[in-house]
Amino acid sequence: HLKETDTEARFEFKKEENAAVRSEKGLTEEVIRMISEDKDEPDWMLERRLRALEQYQNMPMPTDWPGQPDLTELDIEEIIPYIRPDVDKREGVDDWTELPDEIKDTFDKLGIPEAEKNALSGVGAQYESEVVYQNMQEQWEEKGVVFMNMDRAVKEHPELVKEYFMTTCVPPSDNKFAALHGAVWSGGSFVYVPEDVTVEMPVQAYFRMNSEGMGQFEHTLIVAEEGSEVHYIEGCSAPKYGAHNLHSGCVEVFVDEDAHVQYSTVQNWSKNTFNLNTKRAICEANGTMEWVSGSMGSKATMLYPCTILKGRGATDTHITIAFAGEGQNIDTGAKVYHNAPETSSTIESKSISKDGGRTNYRGLVHIADGAENSSTAVECDALMFDNESTSDTMPYMEIEESKVDVAHEATVGKIGDEDIFYLQSRGLDDDDAKKMIVAGFIEPITEELPIEYAVELNR
């Protein structure tokens, strides 16, 4: 499918909505109670939703950030926060053939479950507000690895969810969209890896918005116990409609001592989608956290994965690519808090803008007093195709400790005429020359991604 179908066709198709349950527009206590009741949730989760709703209502929209994307066109009261697709099994099926034809066809066009056949440990697929398919290879289940949708985890692993869900990592009070998420979240993935277990093949989830004017609020919770290792891959897409859609997911990652987590995502939304996420990891002593992110397609994106280096020797890496075309404002970056000695972080950001699009790197590195012998390196590179496109870099450095190494560099420019002329003199036409330059520019990021996602970014 990836080779035979062009990128636009893969993402722009849409299906007639076939919903079993559809909430009213907007955000009210009645809507929250309806969502919780439809999911048959325990009282403690409903109470958390209602507290988050109250916090959301008392918090202002972020409007005072320098150069931030314009959010005035986003009217949350016009967003449908919950649509349950018409699938027989509420917890999702583990046999692909049990899904309705229109949902199977959707994910077939996207290359799912092809990826499952290519040696993945497990695959989950979310359609609208619910996970409709989830499968985990038996060899990992036998070792105690848990990979299931969040709605099911609330019921089957309540103690773990109570401990980790929006408590210390991303509390609803963090920002207005985190509070919104805490009130209306639905679906997403729960990954638990026991002590000293290495999941040698990645697990994957794919999130698809199909309906017009809806919001998708999946929650991903990853817990890697001491000495464990896991790679989680996520893909997202939506077709283009006349009304605005909202994607406001949340990712929480807990990396215990000597554990290693890699989180990779490629988000290819349509140009009417506002993509406003909160993603954060807490990393204990000698733990390693890696973020690999590609963001493209949306009208506006505000995405800043954050890692809190809590234990001595913890390490964090952020690799990000952003692409903005006509009418798009992609505001991405990373945040790292060095709260312990001998911690290290690396941020590598690549952005491409064309046809008047805007990209921006917005980042924060904080090294606390006492985090001695820590180090950080930030590199931001921007490539522009024309004189109408723009790119900005807004790095913030808060250094409260003197015994540290801090480095930052940034480059910005447009594709050079000399470079194109040189490649044309070697027999390439104008388009192929530009493609080669861009491919070389983003190679440090694509080489970190599984092949199907690297292909998507290259396209």
N, C-alpha and C positions, 0 to 999 in steps of 0.2 A: 504493500500500500504506500509506503513512504516514497518509493521510487516512481510509482506510476501515477500518483495524484499530486497536483501542484498544491502549494501551501494554502493559497486562498481558498481553493475548493475544499480542502480538508477542514477548514474552520468556519467558513461562511454558511454552510448548509444549516437548515433548521427543520425541526419536526413540529407537527401539530401538538399542542399541549394536551396531555392526557393525564390529568391529576386526580388522585383520589381525595386529597384534602388541599384546600387553598385558603390561606388566611386573608383577612381584610388588609387593605393598605395601612401603612402607618405603624406607630408604636404606642400601644396602650396596654394597660394591665390586663384587659380582656384578651388581647391577642397573645400576650405572654402565657396566660393561663391556658388558652386554647392549645398552644404549641406543647406545653408540658403535659396537658391531659391527653393529647393525641399520641404522645410518646409513652404514656403510662409511666411517667417518671416518679421517683420517690419524692417525698415532701422536701427533703433537704436540697435537692436540685432546684425545685420550684422556688424555694426561699432565696437561693443564690441568684436566680434569674430576676426576681423582683427587686432585690437589693441593687443589682446592676442597673436595672431600669431606672431606679430612683437616682443613682449616681449619674446616669446618662442625661437625665432631664435637668440636672443641676450644673452640668458642665457646658462651657461655651464651645462653639466650633473653633478649630484652629484657623485663625485668619491673620495672625500677626507675624508669621515667619517671613523673613526677607525672601522675596522671589518665589514663594510657594505657588503650586498650581491653584488655579481659580476653582473654588468649590461652590460658587454661588448657584450654579445650575443644578447642583445635587439637592433635591428635595426628598429627605428621608420619609416624610409623610406620604409620598407618592410611591414608595417602594413596597413591594409585596415581600415580607420577610420569610415566608414559609410556604413551600409547595411540596407536597408529598406525591411522588409519582405513583401511578397505579401498578404496583407490584404486589404479588400475592403474599410474599414473605416479608414482614416488616423488618427483620434483622438482616435482610439481604440474602441472596442465594450463593451457594458455593459451586453451582453447576451452571456454566454459561448458557446452556440450552434452555434453562428455565426462565430466562428473562423475556419480556415482551419483545416482539420483532423490532419495533421502532427504537427501543433502547439498545438492543444488540447491534442494529444497523448503525446507530450513532457512534458507538465505540469501535465498531469494525472500521468505519471510515477514519477514525482517529488513530488507528494502529493498535488498538487494545481489543482483544487480549494477545495480539502478536507478541508484545513485549514479554508476556508471561511465558510464552514458548521459548523465549531466548534466555533461559536459565535464571529466572528471577526466583527469589525465595517465596514471595507472596505478592498478590495483586489485589488492590481494592479499587472500585469505581463508584463515584458519586454522581448522581443525576439529579439536578435541582437541589433539594434540601436533604436528600437521603442517600446513604450508601446502598447501592442496589446489588453489588457483587463483591464478595470478599473470599479470598482463598489463600491458605498458608500451606507450604509444603510440610508434610508429616515429619520429616527429619528434624525440623526446627521446633515443631510443637512438642515432640518427644523430649527435647532439651529444655522445655519450659518457656520457650519464646511465645509471647502473645502478640498477635496482630489481628485486630478486629476493629469494627467501627465504634466510635465514641458512644453512641446511644446504647449499644450492647454492653460496653465496658461499664457504664454507669450502673447497670443492673448486676453484672457478673463479677466485677472487681470494684465494689463500692469503696473499700477502704483505701485502695490506691488512688482512685479518682478523687475522693474527699481530700486526701493529703496533697495532691499535686495540682488539681484543676483550678487555675486562676487564684492561687493562694500567694505564693512567694515569687513566682516567676513573672507572670503578667496579671496583676490584680486589676479588676475592673476600674479602679480609681486611677490607673496609669494615664489614660487619655480618653477622650470622648468616644472614639471608635472601639476601644477595648471595652468600655462600658456597654456600648451598643451590642457588641459581640456577646458579652456575658449574658445579655438579656435574651437574645434571639438565636444563639448558636444552634446549629443542627448538623449532624453528620461529622465527617472527618475520621481520623485514624488514631487508634491507641496502639502504641508499640511498647512492649516491655521485654527487656533482655536481661536474663538472670546473670548473677556473678560469674565471671570468667568464661562466658559463652561468646564465641565469635560467629556471627551470622555471615558466612563467607560470600553470599550472593545478596544483592540489594533487594529491598522490598519497595513496592511502587504503589502510588495512589494517583488516580486521575479524577479531576473535578470538572464537571461540565454544566454550564448554565444554558438552558434551552429556551426558557420562557421570557417574554418581553416584560421589562419593568420590574424584575425580581431582584432580590438580594440573596447572595449566597454567603453563609457564615460558618463554614466548616471549622472544626477545632482539631488540631493535631497535637497529641501529647506523646512524647517519647521519653522513656525512662531507661537509661543504660546503667545497670548496676556495676559495682567495682570490677575492673578488669575486663569488661565486656566490649564488644565492637559491633556496630551496625551502620549500614548505609541506607538512607531513606530517600527515595526519589518521588517528586511530585510534579504533575503537569496540570495545567488549567487552560480552559478556552471557553468562548461564548460566541454565538453568531451576532451579527449587527441588526439592531432594531431601531425604530424611531424614538422610543422612549429610553431613558437612561437606566442602566443596570448598575448595581453596587456589589462589589466583592470586598468583604471585610472579614477575612479569615484571621485565625490566631494560631501561632505555633509556640509550644512550650517544650523545651528540651532540658533534661536533667542529666548531666554527665558526671558520674561518680568518679572516685579516685581511680586513676590509671585506665579509665574507659576512653573509647574513641567513637565519636559520632560524626558522620558526614550527612549533611542535609542538602540535596540538590533540587532545584526547581526551575522549570521553564514556564513562564506565564505568557500566553499569547491571547490576550483578550481582544474583543472588538473595540472599535473606536468610540462606542457610546458607553463604555464601562468605566466607572470610577473604581480604581484598585487601591484600597486603603487598608493595609494589614498591620498587625503587630506580631513580631517574631522575636523570641528571646531565648537564650540558653544560660544556664548556671553551670559553671565548670569547676569541679573540685580539684584537689591536688593532683598534679601530673596528668590531668585529663586533657583530651584534645577535642576541640570542636571545629568543624569545617563547614562553612556556608558557601555554596556555589549557586548563584542566582542569575537567571536571564529574564529580563522584563521587556515586553514589547506589546504593541497592539492597542493598549487602552487609551482612552481620552486623557486621563490623568492618573498618574501613579505616585503614591507616597509610600515608600518602602525602605525601611532602615533596620535590617536584622541586627540584633544586639546580643553581645555576650558579656556576662559578668564573670570575670576570672576570680574566683573566690578562694582557691587553694594554691599553695606554693607550687610553682612549676607548671601551672596550667597554661595551655597554648590555644590560640584562636587564629583562624584564617578566614578571611572574607574575599571571595572572588565574585565580581559582579559585572554584568554587561547590560546596558540599557540602549534601546533603539527607539527613536522618535521620528515619525513622519509628519505629514501635513496635519495640523490641528491637534497635535499631541504634545503633552508636557509630562515627561517622565523624570520624576524627582526621586533618586535612589541614593543609597549610600550605606553606611554601617556605623554602629556604635560599639565601643569596647570600653569596659571598666576594669582597670587593673587594681584589684583590691587586695592583692597579696604579693609578697616578694617573688622575684625570679620568674615572673609571668611574661609571656611574649605574645605579640599579635602582629598580623600582617593583613593589610587591606589593599587589594588590587582592583581598581575600577576602570572599566572601559565603556565609553559611550559613543554612539553614532547618531547624528541628526541629519535629516535631509528634508527638502521641500518645505522649509520653514518650521520644522519641528524644533522642540527645545528639550535638551537634557540638562540635568544638574546633579552633581555629586554633593551631597550634604552629609557630613560625617562628624563624629565626635570620638575622640580618644581621651579618656580620663585616667590619669595615674595618681593614685591616692598617696597621701603622706604615709611613709612606711613601706611602700611597695618597691623597695630598693632592688637594684640589679634587674629591673624589668626593662623590656625593650619593645619598641613598636616601629613599624615602617608602613607608610601610606603612599601609594602611587596611583595617580589619577590621570588617565589619558583620554582625550576627546578628539573625535574626528568628525568634520563637517563636510557635507557634499556641496554646499552652495553658500552664497552670501546672505540668503534669507534665514538660514538656520542659526540657532544659537546654542551655546554651551557654557555652563557656569560651574565653578568649583568653590564649595564653601566648607573648607576643613576647619574644625574647631579642635584645639588642643588645650587640655586643662592638665598641667603638669605640677603636682604638688610635692614631688620628691626629686632631689638633685642627683642621686646616684642611678641615673637611667640613661638609656640610649633612645633618642627620638629622631626619626627621619621622615621627611615628606617631600615628594616631588610631583610636579604636574606638567603635562604638555597639552597643548591645544593647537589645532590647525585644520586646514582643509586639505583634501587630496591634492598633491602637488602636480602641476602641469608637467614638470620635468619627469616625474615618476611615470605618468601615463605615456609621455612621449617615448621614454626608454622602453617600456613594455611593448608599445606599438611598433617600435623599430625591430622588435624580436618576433613580430608576426601576430600579436594579439590585437583585436579590435578594441574600441573604447570601452564597451561594456565589460568584456572579459578582463581588461586591464584593471578596471575599478573593482571587479569581483576579487581578483587576486590580491589587491592591496588590502581590501576589507578582510579577506580570509586570513591574511597574515597578521592583521591588527588584532583580531579576536582569538587567534589560535591559543594563546596562553589559557583562555577560559574554556574553549571547546575541548581541549585535550583533557580537561578534568571531568567532562560529562560522559555518560554512557552514549553509545554510538547513535541511538535513535534521537536523542536530544541534541547532540552535536550537529546531526544532519538538519534538524529543525532550525537551529540558530544560523547555520550556514545559508539555508534557504532564505 
